[in-house]
């Protein structure tokens, strides 16, 4: 019995640590990660950011990998010399930005490798972008540019000459639109918990 409980605990921990098997289908993501939809819904209601927008940003930043980190830097192409930035976790939030969120949102126990905390952060950040950069909450393209460049950078239009970043923002916007269409087909199922009871 003890061994069975240990194996079950290990399976649950492993399931939480691994990314969804199909990150291109938001319905499959929420079916596989059975508590993520509730977390995303709470963040959306709290901050007014659409679920597909938040999920598309997280997809771009970490591909839903809990402990994602930026690439390493190398000295003379072979000697490891730290990482490009201190961004970490599902939202790839930097230390200072995460501390700002924890202070202003009153979530001092929040962790970047916890999906519920990460999705709440993205919703909160989008709310700040809407206020500080005058971006429509449903405008995923510009919200992503503000997410990447920071609010000051966005307002200074630091993205203007970054064609590569604009292409990425268009990709995030297109993914959000796909997620929106997909979610429309399974939202009722997710909200009534049909995916859960189907296991038994």
RATA-V190568 format. One record per residue. RES is the residue in one letter. PHI is phi as a letter, one per 20 degrees, with the letter a starting at -180 (999 if undefined). BURIAL is + if it has 9 or more other ideal C-beta (glycine too) atoms within 8 Angstrom, else -. D_LAST is the distance of its C-alpha to the last C-alpha in Angstrom with 1 decimal. Layout:
res: (RES RES)
phi: (PHI PHI)
burial: (BURIAL BURIAL)
d_last: (D_LAST D_LAST)
This chain:
res: (X X X X X X X X X X X X X X X X X X X X X X X X X X X X X X X X X X X X X X X X X X X X X X X X X X X X X X X X X X X X X X X X X X X X X X X X X X X X X X X X X X X X X X X X X X X X X X X X X X X X X X X X X X X X X X X X X X X X X X X X X X X X X X X X X X X X X X X X X X X X X X X X X X X X X X X X X X X X X X X X X X X X X X X X X X X X X X X X X X X X X X X X X X X X X X X X X X X X X X X X)
phi: (999 f f f f f f f f f f f f f f f e e f g f c e e c f f f g f f f d f d f f f f f f f f f f f d m d f g f f f f f f f g f f c l m e g d f c f f f e c e l m c e g c n d f b e f b n g e l e f g f f f f f f f f f e m c f e f c f e d g g f f f f f f f f f f f f f f f e d l d f g e e f g f f f g f f f e n f f f f f e m f e g d d g f f f f f f f f f f f f f f f f f f f f f e c g f f f f e m f f f f f f d)
burial: (- - - - - - - - - - - - - - - - - - - + - - + - - + + + + + + + + + - + + - + + + + + + - + + + + + + + + + + + + + + + + + - + - + - + - - - - + + - - - - - - - - + - - - - + + + + + + - - - + + - - + + - - + - + - - + - + + + + + + + + + + + + + + + + + + + - - + - + - + - - + + + + + + + + + + - + - + + - - - - + - - - - - + + - + + + + + + - + + + + + + - + + - - + - - + + - - - - + - - - - -)
d_last: (21.4 23.4 23.1 19.3 19.3 21.9 20.0 16.9 19.5 21.1 18.1 17.5 21.2 21.5 18.7 20.7 23.9 23.3 23.8 21.3 21.4 22.6 24.9 26.4 23.4 22.6 19.4 18.2 19.5 17.7 14.3 14.9 16.6 14.3 17.2 19.9 19.8 20.4 23.2 24.8 24.7 26.5 29.0 29.7 30.3 32.5 34.7 34.6 33.6 31.3 28.0 28.9 32.3 31.0 28.4 31.1 33.4 31.0 30.3 34.1 34.8 32.2 29.7 27.2 28.4 28.4 31.7 33.5 37.3 40.3 42.2 44.8 48.5 50.9 54.5 56.5 53.3 52.3 52.4 49.3 50.6 47.6 45.3 46.2 44.9 42.9 40.0 36.6 32.9 30.6 33.4 36.3 38.1 41.4 42.3 44.7 42.5 39.5 41.9 43.1 39.6 38.8 42.1 42.2 38.5 38.6 35.8 37.6 34.6 33.0 32.4 32.6 29.9 27.3 25.7 25.8 29.5 30.3 29.0 30.8 33.9 33.9 33.6 36.4 38.5 38.2 39.3 42.3 43.0 43.0 45.5 47.7 47.8 47.5 44.5 42.4 38.8 37.4 40.0 37.8 40.8 43.1 40.5 39.8 43.6 43.9 41.0 42.7 46.3 46.0 47.3 50.9 50.6 49.1 51.9 54.4 52.8 52.5 50.1 52.9 54.1 50.8 49.9 47.1 45.4 45.7 44.0 41.1 41.0 40.9 38.0 36.1 36.9 35.8 32.5 32.1 32.8 30.3 27.6 28.8 28.3 24.9 23.7 25.1 22.7 19.5 20.6 19.4 15.9 16.1 17.8 15.4 12.4 10.8 10.1 8.1 5.9 5.5 3.8 0.0)
